[in-house]
Every structure is written in structure tokens, then in C-alpha cells.
Amino acid sequence: MNTARAPLALLALLAIVVALLSASVAVAATKPNPHALLDCNYCHLTTPRFGVDTLETVDFWRAEGDEPQLCERCHGPEANFHPLGVTPDPKRSGTRLPERLPLGKSEAVRDQVVCVSCHFLHAADADHALLRGFPGSAELRLFSSWQELCRECHGANLEKRSPHAGDERACAFCHSTKPQPGQKPTITPAGSKLCAFCHGAKDEEHYAGVSPFKEPQPCTGCHDPHLGKDHPARLKAGYLDPLRDSVTINPHNKRTFCFACHADGTSAPLRAATVVALCQRCHNSGKIPGMSHPMNKVPAGYAIPQGWPLSDGFMSCLTCHVAGHVPGAIAGPGDPTDRPHLLRGGVADDRTAVCFRCHKKEQWAGRNPHQEAARTKKGCELCHTGTPVIGQDRAEPVTFVAGINIICLACHDVVGHPGGIRHTVTLTAAMKAVPDLLPLGPGRQITCTTCHEPHIEAPGRHLLRGGEEQPAFCLRCHKL
């Protein structure tokens, strides 16, 4: 509105209100309302009187205020998501007259859905698309979600009016004209805004770890809106095919990625002979975090928690981890798969808590195996199942009470590793060769002891092999 013509007393009052709001609201509006930049006379014949005029008393320039032609001076028909000029009627489309949204009042559009039925043009900000009943509008918090706003007219029939239904009426939601064979279809609004109207805007997390494409894709790059319900998430073949043999996608807790582990994309037979082999297809590739715990027969003296499955007495990946199925879909109702690293009994911010469900915490408490090995040549049993012969045994014949990385993590739970990179991966042909001074673990896996010497007290910081300091030590494998 044009505040230049408002009374000075009103402007003073507005300044006080703005100051109070600024002091009480922690987060400022992120998107200004573009209508606030217009002069009142761009839409109105005469300047409205603040606090006096209503929709019934203001006048408009060359059009009634609720006729779409006024809005279409700036917004073309292709920008509209909802059909205009329709009258809510249970007999026609299963809709009803709204109680909290205004329909058209002028003669040309009386009782019809118009732009201002859903939008409050003078909203304080555009953070909520100028929708009525949302923060910033004249009637605050009438609706808690856009679905609730839509139910004002559609009621319980909202979910039944899917544009993916495939009937002739559904085409009108996305296409300005009915698509014809051999002709390029016309889309009502441009790009992914149309999809976001129902599905909401997607942030970067939506694509993280699940996109096979180098460049960002529109919604239709991965989804085909014309596929039926028998295609989960309506994902198209051009998206799924590149992912079938990928070792970097995260299929856990994703209903549409069952094919990553199961032969026919359901809970049917696995794609590998054993669970361990199946998990190693990705976790032994060197491209994602690998596995550390040995898959041995449970040693005497260890008690596996009840319900943690074994395979003929041997541990498998599923002994400590749940499969990561979608709760209620495959794993069964109520299965709590939302847990750190899919660990059974996992505790947030404590990755070693699950280890002490089987291992005795007091075995390591209060002892420093590095000092014991360096000073007394004792304490070998903390890490080894048998005492190595000092000066004779090498890495190949010695045995350990657990995987090397697991042993180290029992005491060292370092999240901020140098460079923020997980180094314990399997070395691939594409990686730079590791010097002979730095020993690799089984299967050319980089372990904690590849870089750190556990049998010395402190020749250098962090027990780095050779006593060389950072960054010189890192440059043995990494390039500047």
C-alpha cells in the first residue's frame, strides 16, 4: 500500500508495532511480499483507508477486485496451480462450500474460486505463498498445513483427486490443454513448482546418496508421473537401471530400493548366497565405510544378547545390525529401524555402546595398552588372542580379539579425524599406492594401524608411524 498518504498518527502507531514485533520475533521474514513494492493505485482506483475500508468498500482499477484479470496483469494463466471459475458443489466434483475461505463476490465470479480465495495479497511476507490462514496473513494460523487449507473445499476427497489417477479430469491439473498423440504437451506451471504444490519442496537431503546423475535433475528426471501405483514412487527405468549395481547408494529404510539387496525387488531371496556376502558387495568396495568386526564363531565366554541372530553359531552383519527395512513395510510393524548406523541397541552419540553388550568394558577401563607394550612388554591380551613373539611374529600370523578397527574404537572414539575423512576403506586401483612402511589389513584394507603404531608409547604425536608429523606424514599418500 502507499503509506505516503496515510495519517501521521497511523504511521507513528505502525512504527511502534514494527518495533515491538522486531524485539519479540527471533527470525525475520526471509521473502518479502512483492505487492508491498507497488503503489496502491496500481490495483485500486482510489487509495484505501487503513482500518476503515474492507473488500466490500474498496474499488479497483478496470476490474473487480476478485476477478482473475486483475491478478493476470502480472501473473499469467500458466502460473496458476488451481482451476479458476469453478463453483464448489458436492454434486459436481465432491467439493463443498468453504467456511473460512472467501469465494468470488462480484457478479462475474459470484461463488466461484478466484485468486483471492486462497491468497491474501497484503500478507506481511511471502514465506507461505501469501496463503490465507498462514503466518503473515490477516487471519493467522487458521490452517496448520496447505493440505488443511485445501480440505476447506475438498474435504476427505482431497486424497482421491490425485493428478496421477490417469482419468481425463486428472490431465487438467498439470496440462493447460489435453495432451494429444504426436503433439508436445503443454505444462500449466513451469518446472518442479507444479510437483511441489502437492509434494512440497525438496531440499538437498532428498537427493543425497540416491542420485546416479552428475547434474541436478527436475522431478521428472527420476519420476514418471504417468506410472501407476505398482511402480514405487513412480520411479522410471532410466533412474533405477543405473542404480541396480551401484555400491554407493544407501538402500536402507527406502521402500523403493529393495532391488539393491533382494533378487526381485521384494522381500524374496537375496542377491547373494549369504548375508555377509550381500553386505560386502557395497561395504567391501572401498567406496563407502567398510566392515571391521570379524564374522567368526562366537568364542567361549561371550554371551550374545537375546534376539541378536547368529548363522550356525557364526556372527553375521545382522547379528549387530538390523537390515534397515522400512518400518511396518517388510520388517514388521513397530520395528525401530531409526537408530545410529542401524545398530541393535545403538545409542545416539555413543557408537561404542553397542560393543559392550558382548564385550566387557572393564577389560579396557583404566589401562593403556600402548604404554604397557612399550614399557613392560605386557598387556598383549587386550588386543591379541595369543601373545605374539616379540621380534619374530609379523602381522600375518598374529590373531586379534576383534577387528583391528573395532579394538581401537573401544578406547578411541574420534569423530574429527584429520580432514574429516574416514580412512578405513579398502584400497582400490584408483587410489595412490600406500608405502611399504604403512601396513594394510586383510583384503588391502586401510586400518587404524596402517598409520598408527600401537606398540610404542610416544615417539611422535598420535603414534604416527615413523614419528613424522602432519602434514608431512599425510603427503606420503595424499597429494597437495
Secondary structure as UniProt FT lines:
FT   HELIX           3..5
FT   HELIX           8..24
FT   HELIX           34..37
FT   HELIX           40..42
FT   TURN            50..52
FT   TURN            55..57
FT   TURN            65..66
FT   HELIX           68..71
FT   TURN            72..74
FT   HELIX           77..79
FT   HELIX           90..93
FT   HELIX           107..109
FT   TURN            110..111
FT   HELIX           115..118
FT   TURN            121..122
FT   TURN            127..130
FT   TURN            132..133
FT   TURN            135..136
FT   TURN            140..141
FT   HELIX           146..154
FT   HELIX           155..157
FT   TURN            158..160
FT   TURN            163..164
FT   HELIX           168..174
FT   TURN            181..182
FT   TURN            191..192
FT   HELIX           193..199
FT   HELIX           204..206
FT   TURN            207..210
FT   HELIX           219..222
FT   TURN            225..226
FT   TURN            229..230
FT   HELIX           232..234
FT   HELIX           237..240
FT   HELIX           241..243
FT   TURN            244..245
FT   TURN            252..253
FT   HELIX           255..260
FT   TURN            263..264
FT   HELIX           275..283
FT   TURN            300..301
FT   TURN            306..307
FT   TURN            312..313
FT   HELIX           317..320
FT   TURN            327..330
FT   TURN            333..334
FT   HELIX           340..342
FT   TURN            344..345
FT   TURN            348..349
FT   TURN            351..352
FT   HELIX           353..357
FT   HELIX           361..363
FT   TURN            364..366
FT   HELIX           369..375
FT   HELIX           380..382
FT   TURN            390..392
FT   TURN            395..397
FT   HELIX           404..409
FT   TURN            410..411
FT   HELIX           418..420
FT   TURN            429..430
FT   TURN            436..437
FT   HELIX           442..444
FT   HELIX           448..451
FT   TURN            454..455
FT   HELIX           461..463
FT   HELIX           465..467
FT   TURN            470..473
FT   HELIX           474..476
//
